[in-house]
Amino acid sequence: MAPLDPPRASGLPILGSSLALLRDPLAFLRAAHAKHGPIFEVRAANRRFVVLAGREANRFVGREGRELLESRSFWGKLTERRGCPHAILAMDGAGHRTQRRHYGDVLSRGIVDAHRVGCDALVRDSFGAGASPIAVQDQTRLLVARLVHHCLTGGAEAVEEPTARALMEVFRWETNTLLLGKWPRVALHLPHYQRSLAVAERFIDELVRSEAATDHERLGGWFERIREGQARYPELFSAGDVRFAMLMPFVAGVDTVGATLGFVLYELYRDPSLRARIQAEVAAAYAEGVPDCATLQAQPALHGLVIECLRLYPAAFAMYRGAAQPFEFAGHRVQAGTDVAVFTSATHFDGRYFPDPERLDVDRHAPPRAEYRQKQVFMPYGGGPHVCLGAGMGEAMLLLATAGILRHHQLRAKDPGRRFGPSFDPSLSLDAGYQLLAGP
């Protein structure tokens, strides 16, 4: 029997599924997957893409998908605008593998361990004791930006807050326009973006000048690896590639790790018994100073909460690729050149793998259950050759930031009885209205 075209998800005339995708793309994909199965087509205004979902899709990404799927169709508009054709996130094949090997150990949990005392101090100095409510979505993003910068620069002095915010805003606007197509490209001509862009470009110019200075003025860590890359692989490190790479310590993890940390705090401060349990674990972990990642991972409720929030609130809930060649999946054909979304986190909500999947259960990931260890099932970092290179670093930061907040701050929810849902700007995040107050 000849393969069929994928079934099409329902939508409105002309608009297709645009409104549902803008409102809650995760809920839309879950509903469409439940209705249509492992493959379906989505049309949204002038966009068309095919979704692969479920455990078999996750297997496919790591096997046949290595040759059949390519990254540039999604990232190309950004790399073209930034003049960075060899950016690691947009490359496939040998060039991508070379860069993963080159950067790998810098983006590890070991780098967090090496700088954990400085990271703990940054957490201690965040979430201050002022009278004003703390906007969690904003503060977690800013904190993670500082933690990543601290680790990837070898402990360099934190960037001033206005600069850090400008860098994050540039990333946010370019993601929403160039990558996700949620905003029209004309938005990049608006004054707010242009002001942020001017600050960001001046900052990168300063970094470029400092890298041309004498050795004692240069940044270490990630920046040292960029310098080595320019010497070893000049074909992968054009001037534009270097400028884009220099941005990474200031924006990497902001929309993934920062968003997840927001949900961790939301769950902590709505459940007093869970918070008391984890506070006891944190006190024990800090008994001999700032704990390393292995010590924090060994705390079952703390580790379980972080893993559960990665499962229930996957910031990177899908991967976007292009079909480099025609292929078949689950009895359906996908033509070459088709935009493809691999709904990697569909399995997070499947009761076959996570019983009662809508319920937060911090004990489901501890032995003997260890549900998150099932292969091709727990996928918060994507999959295949582009699986998140900084996954270990991000998880270590989540554990350390959560432990440090409980260790150093007394906080409480401003609206303890109110439930807050997700927002998508650009990634899955906690509603911007969720706030914490300092004090018992």
C-alpha positions as CSV (number, residue, x, y, z in Angstrom):
1,M,0.0,0.0,0.0
2,A,1.4,3.4,-1.0
3,P,2.1,5.8,1.8
4,L,-0.5,8.5,2.4
5,D,-0.2,12.2,3.0
6,P,-0.3,13.1,6.7
7,P,-3.8,13.9,8.1
8,R,-4.4,17.6,8.6
9,A,-5.1,19.2,12.0
10,S,-8.4,21.1,12.0
11,G,-8.3,24.9,11.7
12,L,-10.2,28.0,10.5
13,P,-10.4,29.1,6.8
14,I,-7.4,31.1,5.7
15,L,-6.0,31.3,9.3
16,G,-5.8,27.6,9.8
17,S,-4.4,26.8,13.2
18,S,-2.8,30.2,13.7
19,L,-4.9,31.3,16.7
20,A,-4.5,28.0,18.6
21,L,-0.7,28.0,18.0
22,L,-0.4,31.6,19.2
23,R,-2.5,31.0,22.3
24,D,-1.0,27.7,23.5
25,P,1.1,25.8,21.0
26,L,1.9,23.0,23.5
27,A,-1.8,22.4,24.2
28,F,-2.6,22.5,20.5
29,L,0.1,19.9,19.7
30,R,-1.1,17.6,22.5
31,A,-4.7,17.7,21.3
32,A,-3.7,17.2,17.7
33,H,-1.4,14.3,18.6
34,A,-4.2,12.7,20.6
35,K,-6.6,13.0,17.7
36,H,-4.3,12.2,14.7
37,G,-1.6,10.0,16.1
38,P,2.2,10.1,15.4
39,I,2.1,12.3,12.3
40,F,-0.1,15.2,11.1
41,E,0.1,18.3,9.1
42,V,-0.5,21.8,10.5
43,R,-1.5,24.9,8.4
44,A,-1.3,28.3,10.0
45,A,-1.9,31.3,7.6
46,N,1.0,31.1,5.2
47,R,2.9,28.4,7.1
48,R,2.7,24.6,6.7
49,F,4.6,22.0,8.6
50,V,4.4,18.3,9.5
51,V,4.5,17.2,13.1
52,L,6.1,13.9,14.2
53,A,5.2,12.9,17.7
54,G,5.6,10.1,20.2
55,R,8.3,7.7,21.2
56,E,8.9,6.4,17.7
57,A,9.4,10.0,16.5
58,N,12.0,10.5,19.2
59,R,13.7,7.3,18.0
60,F,13.6,8.5,14.4
61,V,15.3,11.8,15.3
62,G,18.3,9.9,16.7
63,R,18.5,7.4,13.9
64,E,17.2,8.0,10.3
65,G,16.6,11.6,11.1
66,R,20.3,12.3,11.4
67,E,20.5,12.2,7.6
68,L,16.9,13.0,6.7
69,L,16.4,16.2,8.8
70,E,18.4,19.4,8.6
71,S,18.5,22.5,10.8
72,R,19.2,25.4,8.5
73,S,15.6,25.7,7.3
74,F,14.6,26.8,10.8
75,W,17.7,28.8,11.9
76,G,18.6,30.2,8.5
77,K,16.8,33.5,8.8
78,L,18.6,34.3,12.1
79,T,22.0,33.2,10.8
80,E,21.5,35.2,7.6
81,R,20.6,38.3,9.6
82,R,23.5,37.9,11.9
83,G,26.0,36.9,9.2
84,C,27.0,33.7,11.0
85,P,26.6,30.8,8.5
86,H,28.6,28.4,10.7
87,A,26.6,28.9,14.0
88,I,26.6,25.5,15.7
89,L,22.8,25.5,16.1
90,A,22.3,25.9,12.3
91,M,24.9,23.4,11.1
92,D,24.6,19.7,10.4
93,G,27.1,17.0,9.6
94,A,30.9,17.2,10.1
95,G,31.0,21.0,10.9
96,H,28.4,20.5,13.6
97,R,30.1,17.5,15.1
98,T,33.5,19.4,15.1
99,Q,32.0,22.3,17.0
100,R,30.2,20.0,19.6
101,R,33.6,18.3,20.3
102,H,35.3,21.7,20.5
103,Y,32.8,23.3,23.0
104,G,31.6,20.2,24.8
105,D,33.5,20.3,28.1
106,V,32.9,24.0,28.6
107,L,29.2,23.5,28.6
108,S,29.2,20.7,31.3
109,R,27.9,20.3,34.8
110,G,31.6,20.2,35.8
111,I,31.9,23.9,34.9
112,V,29.1,24.7,37.4
113,D,30.8,22.7,40.1
114,A,34.0,24.6,39.5
115,H,32.2,27.9,39.9
116,R,29.6,26.9,42.4
117,V,30.7,29.2,45.2
118,G,30.4,32.2,42.9
119,C,27.1,31.0,41.6
120,D,25.8,30.6,45.1
121,A,26.8,34.2,45.8
122,L,24.9,35.4,42.7
123,V,21.8,33.5,44.0
124,R,22.2,35.0,47.4
125,D,22.3,38.5,46.0
126,S,19.2,37.9,43.9
127,F,15.6,37.9,45.1
128,G,16.3,40.8,47.5
129,A,14.5,41.6,50.7
130,G,12.8,44.7,49.4
131,A,9.1,45.5,49.9
132,S,8.3,45.3,46.2
133,P,6.9,42.0,44.9
134,I,9.3,39.9,42.9
135,A,8.3,39.2,39.3
136,V,9.4,35.6,39.0
137,Q,9.6,35.2,35.3
138,D,11.8,38.3,35.0
139,Q,14.0,37.5,37.9
140,T,14.7,33.9,37.0
141,R,15.7,34.9,33.5
142,L,18.0,37.6,34.8
143,L,19.5,35.2,37.4
144,V,20.2,32.5,34.9
145,A,21.8,34.9,32.4
146,R,24.2,35.9,35.2
147,L,24.9,32.3,36.2
148,V,25.6,31.3,32.7
149,H,27.9,34.3,32.1
150,H,29.7,33.6,35.4
151,C,30.4,30.0,34.5
152,L,31.3,30.5,30.8
153,T,33.7,33.4,31.4
154,G,35.6,31.8,34.3
155,G,34.0,34.0,36.9
156,A,34.2,37.4,35.2
157,E,32.4,40.3,36.8
158,A,28.6,40.3,36.1
159,V,27.3,42.4,33.2
160,E,25.4,45.5,34.2
161,E,21.7,44.8,34.4
162,P,20.6,47.2,31.6
163,T,23.0,45.5,29.2
164,A,21.9,42.0,30.2
165,R,18.3,43.0,29.7
166,A,19.1,44.5,26.2
167,L,20.8,41.2,25.2
168,M,17.8,39.2,26.3
169,E,15.4,41.4,24.5
170,V,17.3,41.2,21.2
171,F,17.2,37.4,21.5
172,R,13.4,37.5,22.4
173,W,12.5,39.7,19.5
174,E,14.6,37.9,16.9
175,T,13.2,34.5,18.1
176,N,9.6,35.7,17.9
177,T,10.0,37.3,14.4
178,L,12.7,35.3,12.5
179,L,12.4,31.9,14.0
180,L,8.8,31.3,15.2
181,G,7.1,33.8,12.9
182,K,4.8,34.9,15.8
183,W,5.5,38.6,15.0
184,P,5.8,40.2,11.6
185,R,9.4,41.0,10.6
186,V,8.5,44.7,10.5
187,A,8.6,44.5,14.4
188,L,12.4,44.6,14.1
189,H,12.1,48.2,12.9
190,L,10.3,49.3,16.1
191,P,12.1,51.6,18.5
192,H,12.2,49.2,21.5
193,Y,14.0,46.5,19.5
194,Q,16.3,49.1,17.9
195,R,17.3,50.5,21.2
196,S,18.1,47.1,22.6
197,L,19.9,46.2,19.5
198,A,22.1,49.3,19.7
199,V,23.1,48.4,23.3
200,A,23.8,44.8,22.3
201,E,25.9,45.7,19.3
202,R,28.0,48.2,21.3
203,F,28.6,45.5,23.9
204,I,29.7,43.0,21.3
205,D,32.0,45.6,19.8
206,E,33.6,46.1,23.2
207,L,34.1,42.3,23.5
208,V,35.7,42.1,20.1
209,R,38.1,44.9,21.1
210,S,38.9,43.3,24.4
211,E,39.7,40.0,22.7
212,A,42.2,41.8,20.5
213,A,43.9,43.2,23.7
214,T,46.7,41.6,25.7
215,D,46.2,38.2,27.3
216,H,45.6,39.4,30.8
217,E,42.6,41.5,29.7
218,R,40.9,38.6,27.8
219,L,38.0,36.6,29.1
220,G,38.5,32.9,29.8
221,G,36.2,29.9,29.5
222,W,34.0,30.1,26.5
223,F,35.9,33.0,25.0
224,E,39.2,31.1,25.2
225,R,37.5,28.3,23.3
226,I,36.4,30.8,20.6
227,R,40.0,32.0,20.3
228,E,41.2,28.3,20.0
229,G,38.4,27.7,17.4
230,Q,39.6,30.6,15.2
231,A,43.1,29.1,15.2
232,R,42.1,25.5,14.7
233,Y,39.0,25.8,12.5
234,P,39.2,29.1,10.7
235,E,36.6,27.9,8.1
236,L,34.0,27.7,10.9
237,F,34.8,31.0,12.6
238,S,34.2,33.9,10.3
239,A,33.9,37.4,11.9
240,G,30.1,37.0,12.0
241,D,30.4,33.5,13.6
242,V,32.6,34.9,16.3
243,R,30.3,37.8,17.1
244,F,27.3,35.4,17.4
245,A,29.3,33.0,19.5
246,M,30.2,35.8,21.9
247,L,26.5,36.4,22.6
248,M,26.0,32.8,23.8
249,P,27.2,33.4,27.4
250,F,24.7,36.1,27.8
251,V,21.5,34.6,26.3
252,A,22.1,30.8,26.5
253,G,19.6,29.1,28.8
254,V,17.6,32.2,29.5
255,D,14.5,30.9,27.9
256,T,15.0,27.2,28.9
257,V,16.7,27.1,32.3
258,G,15.3,30.5,33.3
259,A,11.7,29.4,32.4
260,T,12.1,26.0,34.2
261,L,13.3,27.7,37.3
262,G,10.2,29.9,37.3
263,F,8.0,26.8,37.3
264,V,10.2,25.2,40.1
265,L,9.5,28.2,42.3
266,Y,5.8,28.2,41.5
267,E,5.5,24.6,42.6
268,L,7.6,25.1,45.7
269,Y,5.6,28.1,47.0
270,R,2.2,26.5,46.4
271,D,2.9,23.4,48.4
272,P,4.2,24.0,52.0
273,S,4.8,20.3,52.7
274,L,7.0,19.8,49.6
275,R,8.9,23.0,50.4
276,A,9.6,21.9,54.0
277,R,10.8,18.5,52.7
278,I,13.2,20.1,50.2
279,Q,14.4,22.7,52.7
280,A,15.5,19.9,55.0
281,E,17.4,18.3,52.1
282,V,19.0,21.6,51.3
283,A,20.1,22.2,54.9
284,A,21.8,18.8,54.9
285,A,23.4,19.4,51.5
286,Y,24.9,22.7,52.7
287,A,26.3,21.2,55.9
288,E,29.9,21.4,54.6
289,G,29.7,24.4,52.4
290,V,28.2,25.0,48.9
291,P,27.3,21.5,47.6
292,D,28.4,20.1,44.3
293,C,26.0,18.8,41.7
294,A,26.4,15.1,42.8
295,T,25.3,16.1,46.3
296,L,22.3,18.0,45.1
297,Q,21.3,15.2,42.7
298,A,21.3,12.8,45.6
299,Q,18.6,14.8,47.3
300,P,15.5,12.9,46.1
301,A,12.8,15.5,46.5
302,L,15.0,18.4,45.2
303,H,16.1,16.4,42.1
304,G,12.6,15.0,41.6
305,L,11.1,18.5,41.6
306,V,13.6,19.8,39.0
307,I,13.0,16.7,36.7
308,E,9.2,17.0,37.1
309,C,9.2,20.6,36.1
310,L,11.3,19.7,33.1
311,R,8.7,17.1,32.2
312,L,5.5,19.0,32.9
313,Y,6.7,22.4,31.6
314,P,9.2,21.6,28.8
315,A,10.5,24.9,27.5
316,A,11.9,23.3,24.4
317,F,8.8,21.1,23.8
318,A,9.5,20.6,20.1
319,M,12.4,20.8,17.6
320,Y,12.0,22.5,14.2
321,R,13.8,21.0,11.2
322,G,13.5,20.7,7.5
323,A,13.2,17.5,5.4
324,A,16.5,17.2,3.5
325,Q,15.1,14.2,1.6
326,P,11.7,12.7,1.1
327,F,10.9,10.0,3.7
328,E,8.2,7.9,5.2
329,F,7.1,7.9,8.8
330,A,4.3,5.8,10.3
331,G,2.9,5.0,6.9
332,H,2.8,8.6,5.6
333,R,5.1,10.4,3.2
334,V,6.9,13.6,3.9
335,Q,8.2,15.5,0.8
336,A,11.7,17.0,0.6
337,G,11.7,20.7,1.7
338,T,8.8,20.2,4.1
339,D,9.1,22.0,7.4
340,V,9.0,19.5,10.2
341,A,8.3,19.9,13.9
342,V,9.3,16.9,16.1
343,F,7.1,17.0,19.2
344,T,9.7,15.5,21.4
345,S,7.9,16.1,24.7
346,A,4.6,14.3,23.6
347,T,5.8,11.3,25.6
348,H,6.0,13.5,28.8
349,F,2.2,13.4,29.0
350,D,1.7,9.8,28.0
351,G,0.3,7.6,30.9
352,R,2.1,4.5,29.5
353,Y,5.4,6.1,30.6
354,F,4.4,8.5,33.3
355,P,1.3,7.2,35.2
356,D,-1.1,10.0,36.1
357,P,1.0,12.3,33.9
358,E,-0.8,15.6,34.8
359,R,0.2,15.2,38.4
360,L,3.4,16.6,39.8
361,D,5.0,13.6,41.6
362,V,8.6,14.3,42.8
363,D,9.0,10.6,43.8
364,R,8.4,9.2,40.3
365,H,12.0,9.7,39.3
366,A,13.7,8.2,42.3
367,P,14.7,4.4,42.3
368,P,13.2,2.0,41.8
369,R,10.7,3.8,39.6
370,A,13.2,6.2,37.9
371,E,10.6,7.0,35.2
372,Y,12.7,9.7,33.6
373,R,15.4,7.1,32.7
374,Q,13.2,5.5,30.0
375,K,14.9,5.8,26.6
376,Q,13.3,8.2,24.1
377,V,10.7,9.2,26.7
378,F,12.1,12.0,28.8
379,M,13.1,14.6,26.2
380,P,13.4,18.1,27.7
381,Y,16.6,18.8,25.8
382,G,15.6,17.7,22.4
383,G,17.2,14.7,20.7
384,G,19.4,13.5,17.9
385,P,22.6,15.2,16.8
386,H,21.4,18.6,18.0
387,V,20.4,17.5,21.5
388,C,21.2,20.4,23.8
389,L,24.9,20.6,24.4
390,G,24.5,22.4,27.7
391,A,21.9,20.0,29.2
392,G,24.2,18.9,32.0
393,M,25.2,22.5,32.8
394,G,21.5,23.6,32.7
395,E,20.4,20.9,35.1
396,A,23.2,21.6,37.5
397,M,22.2,25.3,37.5
398,L,18.6,24.5,38.2
399,L,19.6,22.3,41.2
400,L,22.0,24.9,42.6
401,A,19.7,27.9,42.0
402,T,16.8,26.1,43.7
403,A,18.8,25.1,46.6
404,G,20.4,28.5,46.9
405,I,17.1,30.3,46.9
406,L,15.8,28.1,49.7
407,R,19.0,28.4,51.6
408,H,19.4,32.2,51.4
409,H,15.9,33.6,51.1
410,Q,12.6,33.6,52.9
411,L,9.9,34.0,50.2
412,R,6.2,33.4,49.9
413,A,3.7,33.6,47.1
414,K,1.9,36.9,46.7
415,D,-1.3,35.1,45.7
416,P,-0.9,31.7,47.3
417,G,-4.4,30.4,46.3
418,R,-4.3,31.5,42.7
419,R,-3.2,29.2,39.9
420,F,-1.0,30.6,37.1
421,G,-0.8,29.1,33.7
422,P,1.9,29.2,31.0
423,S,2.8,31.9,28.6
424,F,4.8,31.6,25.4
425,D,7.2,34.5,24.8
426,P,9.1,33.2,23.0
427,S,9.3,29.8,24.8
428,L,7.0,28.1,27.4
429,S,7.3,30.3,30.6
430,L,5.4,30.9,33.7
431,D,2.7,33.6,33.5
432,A,4.4,37.0,34.0
433,G,1.9,37.9,36.7
434,Y,3.2,35.4,39.2
435,Q,5.0,37.1,42.0
436,L,6.8,36.3,45.3
437,L,7.2,38.4,48.4
438,A,10.2,38.5,50.7
439,G,9.6,37.4,54.3
440,P,8.2,34.4,56.1
